[in-house]
Amino acid sequence: MEAIRALVQSRFPGATIVSCTRLGDDERPGDATTKGGGYGVPVRIVLREPDGVERSVVFHTARPDDFGHDRRADRAAAMLLAFDTYGRLPHHVPALDVGVINQDGTLRSIALATEVYLLTGWKAGELYAQDLRRIAADGSAPRDLRRLDALTDYLVQLHTRHRGRLAVYTRAVRDLVGSGEGVFGMIDGFRDDVPAAPPARLRRIEARCVEWRWRLRGREPRIARIHGDFHPFNILFAGDAELALLDASRGGMGEPGDDVTALAINFVFFALDAPGAWQRGLGALWHRLWSRYVNASSDHELLAVIAPWLAWRALVIANPRWYPNLSAAGRDRLLSWIERTLEADGFDPRSADEVVS
């Protein structure tokens, strides 16, 4: 209450609080039209100005739920969007302020901010992508096996299951298919004239991914801690096997196959337009990753579920906005592989041998 009183004083100097009342309860409980819940917890605050005039404002907070608000970042985004939007609509109640609740319960306005920022630490090292480029050109070295094993073992240890948060898996699948960074967003990012990726072909791939969303129902116990964007441009190595990671994504929870495919598909990608690269070492690393991960994790269900995640990663690679130098032939082989994968009952890692042969 003291925090709200301080907020009121900063926004309406001299005003006093008359009452606070929770809003949102339906006035007709038990009726067929009764609303069962909402996304927030609004409180009406009645103020008395120094001249005696009363006015009301509403203090909003958001609560976690399974509708895309389970992360603190989701709830912050919803509040910022409301602040940016309300004033644009005729007859809408105005948004007066937006801010954060500190750990000590005090309130801090961020209404005058134009963007949010993030400050992180820094790690020295070489991007793992540089290793893959070297292997594609010159062949693998003993260190490459040690690094591959370090990456695989890291994922096995990372992917701790969280069976108490099953709804988060449903969200992970929904985001995979329907989000702006997922399948829908990647397909929308293709121009209509991209060689080997005409709209009709992408539409069929998209439809298959939607079918997979339903095939993954019942797999919710697979929910695990993940990195969320575990590709070679987010992995640093210093020394043989000392790794550091960048840019964790997707809330740190999801399908373990997300991380495995994000890493694995790059062995194929770096070999697509480099004749002989598969035989020079990228193929061996690909197969070692799959066998070592499945055996160490005992996740024998993995190959039955990862097709749409592999398809998503392939759509990123095939999109010229992300990788403009991939050849049309390489794009065609990649998409053909994904089409076959989405049609199959399970994924066979040996299928990659045909893609880069």
C-alpha positions as CSV (number, residue, x, y, z in Angstrom):
1,M,0.0,0.0,0.0
2,E,2.9,2.4,0.8
3,A,4.2,1.8,-2.7
4,I,0.9,2.6,-4.3
5,R,0.6,5.7,-2.1
6,A,4.0,6.9,-3.3
7,L,3.0,6.3,-6.9
8,V,-0.2,8.3,-6.4
9,Q,1.8,11.2,-4.8
10,S,4.3,11.2,-7.7
11,R,1.5,11.3,-10.4
12,F,-1.1,13.4,-8.5
13,P,0.7,15.7,-6.0
14,G,-1.5,16.4,-3.0
15,A,-4.0,13.7,-3.7
16,T,-5.1,11.2,-1.1
17,I,-6.3,7.6,-1.5
18,V,-10.0,7.1,-0.6
19,S,-10.3,3.4,-1.4
20,C,-8.8,0.5,-3.3
21,T,-11.1,-2.2,-4.8
22,R,-10.2,-5.3,-6.8
23,L,-11.9,-5.4,-10.2
24,G,-12.6,-8.2,-12.6
25,D,-15.0,-10.4,-10.7
26,D,-18.0,-11.3,-12.9
27,E,-21.3,-9.8,-11.6
28,R,-23.3,-12.9,-12.7
29,P,-21.5,-15.9,-11.2
30,G,-23.0,-19.2,-12.4
31,D,-24.5,-17.9,-15.6
32,A,-23.5,-19.6,-18.8
33,T,-21.7,-16.4,-19.8
34,T,-19.7,-16.1,-16.6
35,K,-16.1,-15.2,-17.4
36,G,-13.8,-17.7,-15.7
37,G,-10.6,-15.6,-15.5
38,G,-8.5,-12.9,-17.0
39,Y,-4.8,-12.1,-17.6
40,G,-4.4,-9.6,-14.9
41,V,-5.3,-8.3,-11.4
42,P,-6.7,-4.8,-11.7
43,V,-7.3,-2.6,-8.7
44,R,-9.5,0.5,-8.8
45,I,-8.0,3.4,-6.7
46,V,-10.3,6.3,-5.8
47,L,-8.3,9.5,-5.2
48,R,-9.4,12.8,-3.7
49,E,-7.6,15.8,-5.2
50,P,-6.7,18.8,-3.0
51,D,-9.7,20.7,-4.3
52,G,-12.0,17.9,-3.1
53,V,-12.7,16.4,-6.5
54,E,-12.6,12.6,-6.7
55,R,-11.1,10.6,-9.6
56,S,-10.4,7.0,-10.2
57,V,-7.4,5.2,-11.7
58,V,-6.7,1.5,-12.1
59,F,-3.5,-0.2,-11.1
60,H,-2.8,-3.3,-13.2
61,T,-0.5,-6.2,-12.6
62,A,-0.2,-9.4,-14.7
63,R,-0.1,-13.0,-13.4
64,P,1.6,-16.0,-15.0
65,D,-0.6,-18.3,-17.0
66,D,-0.4,-20.9,-19.8
67,F,-1.4,-18.5,-22.5
68,G,2.0,-17.1,-23.4
69,H,2.4,-15.2,-20.1
70,D,4.4,-17.7,-18.2
71,R,7.7,-15.8,-18.5
72,R,8.3,-12.5,-16.8
73,A,9.4,-11.1,-20.2
74,D,5.9,-11.9,-21.6
75,R,4.2,-10.0,-18.8
76,A,6.5,-7.0,-19.2
77,A,5.9,-7.0,-23.0
78,A,2.1,-7.0,-22.4
79,M,2.3,-4.0,-20.1
80,L,4.6,-2.1,-22.5
81,L,2.3,-2.8,-25.4
82,A,-0.7,-1.6,-23.5
83,F,1.1,1.6,-22.6
84,D,2.1,2.2,-26.2
85,T,-1.4,1.3,-27.6
86,Y,-4.2,2.7,-25.4
87,G,-3.7,6.3,-26.3
88,R,-4.0,5.5,-30.0
89,L,-7.6,4.3,-29.9
90,P,-10.5,6.6,-29.8
91,H,-12.5,6.5,-26.6
92,H,-10.1,4.1,-24.9
93,V,-9.1,4.7,-21.3
94,P,-5.7,6.4,-21.3
95,A,-2.5,4.7,-20.1
96,L,-1.0,7.0,-17.5
97,D,2.2,5.2,-16.5
98,V,4.1,2.0,-16.9
99,G,6.8,0.7,-14.6
100,V,8.4,-2.1,-12.7
101,I,7.9,-3.5,-9.2
102,N,11.3,-3.7,-7.4
103,Q,12.3,-6.6,-5.1
104,D,11.6,-4.4,-2.1
105,G,8.0,-3.7,-3.3
106,T,8.7,-0.1,-4.4
107,L,7.5,1.0,-7.9
108,R,9.7,2.6,-10.5
109,S,8.3,4.3,-13.7
110,I,9.8,3.5,-17.1
111,A,7.2,5.5,-19.0
112,L,9.8,7.8,-20.5
113,A,12.0,4.9,-21.8
114,T,12.1,4.4,-25.6
115,E,13.7,1.0,-25.6
116,V,14.9,-1.6,-23.1
117,Y,18.5,-2.6,-22.8
118,L,20.5,-5.6,-21.7
119,L,24.0,-5.6,-20.3
120,T,26.0,-8.9,-20.2
121,G,29.4,-10.2,-19.5
122,W,32.0,-11.0,-22.1
123,K,34.0,-14.2,-22.8
124,A,37.0,-14.6,-24.9
125,G,37.0,-17.5,-27.5
126,E,36.5,-18.5,-31.0
127,L,33.1,-19.2,-32.6
128,Y,32.4,-22.8,-33.2
129,A,31.3,-21.8,-36.7
130,Q,35.0,-21.2,-37.5
131,D,35.8,-24.8,-36.6
132,L,33.1,-26.0,-39.0
133,R,34.5,-23.8,-41.8
134,R,38.0,-25.2,-41.2
135,I,36.8,-28.7,-41.2
136,A,34.8,-28.2,-44.4
137,A,37.9,-26.8,-46.1
138,D,40.8,-28.8,-44.6
139,G,39.4,-31.8,-42.7
140,S,39.0,-32.6,-39.0
141,A,41.6,-32.8,-36.3
142,P,41.6,-34.8,-33.0
143,R,40.5,-31.7,-31.2
144,D,37.3,-31.6,-33.2
145,L,36.1,-34.9,-31.6
146,R,36.9,-33.6,-28.1
147,R,34.9,-30.4,-28.8
148,L,32.0,-32.4,-30.3
149,D,31.9,-34.6,-27.2
150,A,32.0,-31.6,-24.9
151,L,29.0,-30.0,-26.7
152,T,27.1,-33.3,-26.6
153,D,27.8,-33.9,-23.0
154,Y,26.8,-30.4,-22.1
155,L,23.4,-30.9,-23.7
156,V,22.9,-34.2,-22.0
157,Q,23.5,-32.5,-18.6
158,L,21.6,-29.4,-19.5
159,H,18.4,-31.2,-20.5
160,T,17.0,-31.7,-17.1
161,R,13.3,-32.7,-17.3
162,H,10.7,-30.6,-15.6
163,R,7.6,-32.8,-15.5
164,G,5.7,-30.3,-13.3
165,R,5.5,-27.7,-16.1
166,L,3.8,-29.6,-18.8
167,A,2.0,-26.6,-20.2
168,V,5.3,-25.1,-21.1
169,Y,5.9,-27.8,-23.7
170,T,2.6,-27.0,-25.3
171,R,3.8,-23.4,-25.6
172,A,7.1,-24.5,-27.0
173,V,5.4,-26.4,-29.8
174,R,3.0,-23.5,-30.4
175,D,5.9,-21.1,-30.6
176,L,7.8,-23.5,-32.9
177,V,5.1,-23.5,-35.4
178,G,3.2,-20.2,-35.0
179,S,5.6,-17.5,-33.7
180,G,7.4,-14.8,-35.6
181,E,10.7,-16.6,-35.0
182,G,9.2,-20.0,-35.7
183,V,8.0,-21.8,-38.9
184,F,5.3,-19.2,-39.8
185,G,7.7,-16.3,-39.3
186,M,10.5,-17.9,-41.3
187,I,8.2,-18.8,-44.2
188,D,6.8,-15.3,-44.2
189,G,10.4,-14.0,-44.5
190,F,10.9,-15.7,-47.9
191,R,10.4,-13.6,-51.0
192,D,8.1,-15.1,-53.6
193,D,11.0,-15.4,-56.1
194,V,13.6,-17.3,-54.0
195,P,15.1,-20.0,-56.2
196,A,14.0,-23.5,-55.1
197,A,11.6,-22.2,-52.5
198,P,8.4,-21.1,-54.3
199,P,5.4,-20.2,-52.2
200,A,3.6,-23.4,-53.0
201,R,6.5,-25.5,-51.7
202,L,6.7,-23.5,-48.5
203,R,3.0,-23.8,-48.0
204,R,3.2,-27.6,-48.1
205,I,6.0,-27.6,-45.6
206,E,4.1,-25.3,-43.3
207,A,1.0,-27.5,-43.5
208,R,3.1,-30.5,-42.5
209,C,4.5,-28.6,-39.5
210,V,1.0,-27.8,-38.4
211,E,0.1,-31.5,-38.6
212,W,3.1,-32.2,-36.4
213,R,1.8,-29.8,-33.8
214,W,-1.1,-32.2,-33.3
215,R,1.2,-35.3,-33.5
216,L,3.2,-33.9,-30.5
217,R,0.1,-33.8,-28.2
218,G,0.8,-36.2,-25.3
219,R,4.6,-35.5,-25.4
220,E,4.4,-32.9,-22.7
221,P,6.5,-34.9,-20.2
222,R,9.5,-34.2,-22.5
223,I,9.6,-30.6,-21.2
224,A,13.2,-29.8,-20.2
225,R,15.7,-27.1,-19.6
226,I,17.2,-26.0,-22.9
227,H,19.4,-23.3,-24.4
228,G,16.9,-22.5,-27.2
229,D,19.3,-21.3,-29.9
230,F,22.3,-23.7,-29.7
231,H,23.9,-23.1,-33.0
232,P,27.6,-22.6,-33.9
233,F,27.4,-18.8,-33.9
234,N,26.3,-18.9,-30.3
235,I,29.0,-21.2,-29.1
236,L,32.6,-20.1,-28.1
237,F,35.6,-22.3,-27.4
238,A,38.7,-21.4,-25.5
239,G,41.1,-24.3,-25.4
240,D,40.1,-27.8,-26.4
241,A,36.8,-28.1,-24.6
242,E,36.2,-25.0,-22.5
243,L,33.0,-23.6,-23.9
244,A,30.9,-20.5,-23.3
245,L,27.4,-19.8,-24.7
246,L,25.7,-16.7,-26.0
247,D,22.0,-15.7,-26.5
248,A,19.9,-18.3,-24.7
249,S,16.4,-18.1,-26.0
250,R,12.8,-19.3,-25.8
251,G,12.6,-19.0,-22.0
252,G,15.2,-21.7,-21.3
253,M,12.5,-24.4,-21.4
254,G,11.3,-26.6,-24.2
255,E,12.0,-29.7,-26.3
256,P,15.5,-31.1,-26.0
257,G,15.5,-31.8,-29.7
258,D,15.4,-28.1,-30.3
259,D,19.0,-27.8,-29.1
260,V,20.2,-31.0,-30.7
261,T,18.8,-30.0,-34.2
262,A,20.1,-26.4,-33.8
263,L,23.6,-27.8,-33.5
264,A,23.4,-30.8,-35.8
265,I,21.9,-29.2,-38.9
266,N,24.9,-27.0,-39.2
267,F,27.1,-30.0,-40.0
268,V,24.9,-30.5,-43.0
269,F,24.7,-26.8,-43.8
270,F,28.5,-26.3,-43.8
271,A,28.8,-29.2,-46.2
272,L,26.0,-28.3,-48.7
273,D,28.1,-26.1,-50.9
274,A,31.5,-27.6,-50.0
275,P,32.1,-30.8,-52.1
276,G,33.9,-33.4,-50.0
277,A,33.4,-31.6,-46.7
278,W,31.1,-34.4,-45.4
279,Q,33.8,-37.0,-46.0
280,R,36.5,-34.7,-44.6
281,G,34.9,-34.8,-41.1
282,L,31.5,-33.0,-40.9
283,G,29.7,-36.3,-41.6
284,A,31.6,-38.1,-38.8
285,L,30.7,-35.3,-36.4
286,W,27.0,-35.4,-37.4
287,H,26.8,-39.2,-36.7
288,R,28.8,-39.0,-33.5
289,L,26.5,-36.3,-32.1
290,W,23.4,-38.3,-32.6
291,S,24.7,-41.6,-31.3
292,R,26.5,-40.1,-28.3
293,Y,23.5,-37.9,-27.3
294,V,20.9,-40.7,-27.6
295,N,23.0,-43.2,-25.8
296,A,24.1,-40.8,-23.0
297,S,20.7,-39.3,-22.5
298,S,18.7,-42.6,-23.0
299,D,16.3,-40.4,-24.9
300,H,15.2,-43.0,-27.4
301,E,12.0,-41.0,-28.1
302,L,14.0,-38.2,-29.6
303,L,14.1,-39.4,-33.2
304,A,10.3,-39.8,-33.1
305,V,9.6,-36.1,-32.3
306,I,12.3,-33.9,-33.8
307,A,11.1,-33.6,-37.4
308,P,9.4,-30.2,-37.0
309,W,12.3,-28.7,-35.1
310,L,14.7,-29.9,-37.8
311,A,12.3,-28.4,-40.4
312,W,12.3,-25.0,-38.6
313,R,16.1,-24.9,-38.5
314,A,16.2,-25.8,-42.1
315,L,13.9,-23.0,-43.0
316,V,16.2,-20.5,-41.2
317,I,19.2,-21.7,-43.2
318,A,17.3,-21.8,-46.5
319,N,16.0,-18.2,-46.1
320,P,18.2,-15.8,-48.0
321,R,17.6,-13.1,-45.4
322,W,19.6,-15.2,-42.9
323,Y,22.1,-17.0,-45.2
324,P,22.1,-15.2,-48.6
325,N,25.0,-17.1,-50.1
326,L,23.5,-20.6,-50.0
327,S,23.1,-21.9,-53.6
328,A,19.8,-22.7,-55.1
329,A,20.9,-26.3,-55.4
330,G,21.9,-26.4,-51.8
331,R,18.5,-24.9,-50.8
332,D,16.7,-27.5,-52.9
333,R,18.5,-30.4,-51.3
334,L,17.9,-29.0,-47.8
335,L,14.2,-28.5,-48.4
336,S,13.8,-31.9,-50.1
337,W,15.3,-33.5,-47.1
338,I,13.0,-31.7,-44.8
339,E,9.9,-32.7,-46.9
340,R,10.9,-36.3,-46.6
341,T,11.6,-36.0,-42.9
342,L,8.2,-34.4,-42.2
343,E,6.5,-37.3,-44.0
344,A,8.3,-40.0,-42.2
345,D,7.2,-41.7,-38.9
346,G,10.6,-41.2,-37.4
347,F,13.9,-39.5,-38.2
348,D,16.9,-41.5,-39.4
349,P,20.2,-39.5,-39.0
350,R,21.6,-41.6,-41.9
351,S,19.3,-39.6,-44.2
352,A,21.7,-36.7,-44.1
353,D,24.3,-38.8,-46.0
354,E,22.1,-38.5,-49.1
355,V,21.7,-34.8,-48.8
356,V,25.4,-34.0,-49.0
357,S,26.6,-36.9,-51.2
